[in-house]
Amino acid sequence: MIAEQDGGFRDGLAQLAGTPGWTAATAALRPAVTPEDSRDVLAELVRAAAYRYATHGHLSPVMLVHAATAPNAVLRTLPALPPAL
């Protein structure tokens, strides 16, 4: 969790490098390799973001929109996109 919760979004971003577990978490991220993998990775992100919002969101609607709703919208558009995209 980001140590200082009083600031805005930029203040939170500035704290990420010093947040325990951040470096390991970003190193564990994997890019999608195939179109099907893109769908799976986005679905995993949406599930994780919704769970984290429920347990750690502190009722922050901005976190929910950026972390869960936006990737879910992309996930829903995938069937309409050419696979190469």
N, C-alpha and C positions, 0 to 999 in steps of 0.2 A: 504494500500500500504506500502511496506517496505520503511522505511525512507531513508536509504542510498542506492542509486542505483549505486554507482561507483564500488563497489566490485564485486567479483565473486559469484558463486553459494553458496559456503560455507559461505561467508559473509552474504548472504541473509538468509540462513537457521538459522544462529546464531541470527538474528534479529526477527525471527518469534514470539517467546514467548512474546516479548514486543510490538508486532504490535496490535493495537486496533482491536478487533473483532476476533483475531486468536483463542483464547481459546473457545469462544462461537461457532465458526465455526467448530472446530474439535470435540467439544462435540455433535454437531448436526449430525455428520456423522453416518450413519447406515450401518451395515454390511448386505450383501445379505443373505437371509434365504433359498431360493429355487433356483434351476437353472434358472427359469424364472426371478426371482428377480435379479439375477446376471446380466442378460442381460439388465434389466431396469436400474439398478444402473450404469452400464458401459455407457449406452447410455446417461443417465443424466449427467454423468461426462464429456463425450465428448462434449455434447452441451454446458455445462457451461464453459469448458475450451476454446472452440473455441470462444465463446462470450467474455470471459475475455481477450483472446489474442487480439481480435479485438479492445477492448476498453482500455485495460491496458498493452498490451504486449510490447509496445515501440519497435516494430519490432525485438523482441528477438526470433530468430528461435529455440533456445534451449528450451524456454518455450513452444512453440508450439509442438515440438517433444515430450517432456516429458509429458506435460499435456493433449494433445489431440490425437496426432497420435499414441502413444504407447497404450493407453487404447482402441482406435478404432481398432487397430490391434488385440488385445485380443478379443474384441467384435466380430470381423469377424471370429475368430477361434472357438468360442463357439459351433457352430453347429457340428463341427468335433470332439469335446471332449465328453467323457462319462459324463453323467449328474452328477455323483458323484464328478467329479473334479470341 
